[in-house]
Structure formats: structure tokens, C-alpha cells
């Protein structure tokens, strides 16, 4: 019984730590700041430099046959 009590107490301590960590993250909006200052610039840098075909050079005949299933 003593081992089960220690295990439950340890589980509660871990749960309180995780709850506190999540509280700090959301209270200070650290997830939003991460997305705005770190993630978004990385994605802009990556996707703005991708090679894309020039869609203005596509002939009209290729645009008309997009869905022939109907």
C-alpha cells in the first residue's frame, strides 16, 4: 500500500508540474509569440522562395480539361 501511495503522489506531482507549465505558456501567450516571431518568419522564408510554374504561360486548352468526370 505504501508503494501505491508513493506512485500516486509522484503522479500528482507530475500532473501539477504539467498544469503549471501549461498555465505559464498560455498566460504569457508563449505559443502565439512562438508562432509570430519564430514559426511564421521561417515559413515565409521557406514558401516565398519556392519555385513555382508561371500560371500565366499555361495554354487555355490545358485549363479547360480540369474535370472531365462530370
N, C-alpha and C positions, 0 to 999 in steps of 0.2 A: 504494500500500500504506500510505503514511503517513496518508492521509486516512481510510482504513478503520480504522486503529488509533485515531485521534483519536475517530472516531464510536463505536467500541466502548467506549473509555474514558469518553466522555461518557454513553453508555447505562448503563454500570456505575455511574457516579456518581449518576445519576438513580434507578436501582434501589435503591442503598444509602440514598439520602435518603428514598425512599418507605418502605422497610423500617423505617428508624429512626423515621419519623413514625408508622407503624402500631404499632410496638413501644411508643412512648410512650403512644399512645391506649389500647391495651389493657392496658398495665402499670398505668397510673393509673386505669383504668376510666372514662375520659372519656366514652365512649359511653353507659355506664349512668348517669353523673351528668347528662349532657345530657338523656337520656330522663326521668329522675326529676325534675330541678329545672326544666327548661325545657319539654320537649315535653308531658309529662303535664299540668301545670297549664294549658297552652294548650288542650289537647284537652278537659279537664274544663270549662274556661270556655266553650268553643265548644259542646260537645254537651249540657251541662246547661241551656243557655239556649235550646235548640231548641224550637220549637213542635211539640207532639205532640198528636194527637187523643186524647181520653179514651176508652179502650177499654171502660170500664165502661158507657158510654152506647150501645154498639153493640147493636142488637137481636139476639136469638138466631137469627132466621131468616137473617141475613147470615152468621153463623158456621157454619151447617150446610152451606152450599153452597160450601165452600172448594175441594174437588177432586171434580168430577163425572166425571172421566175413568175412574175405576175401575169 
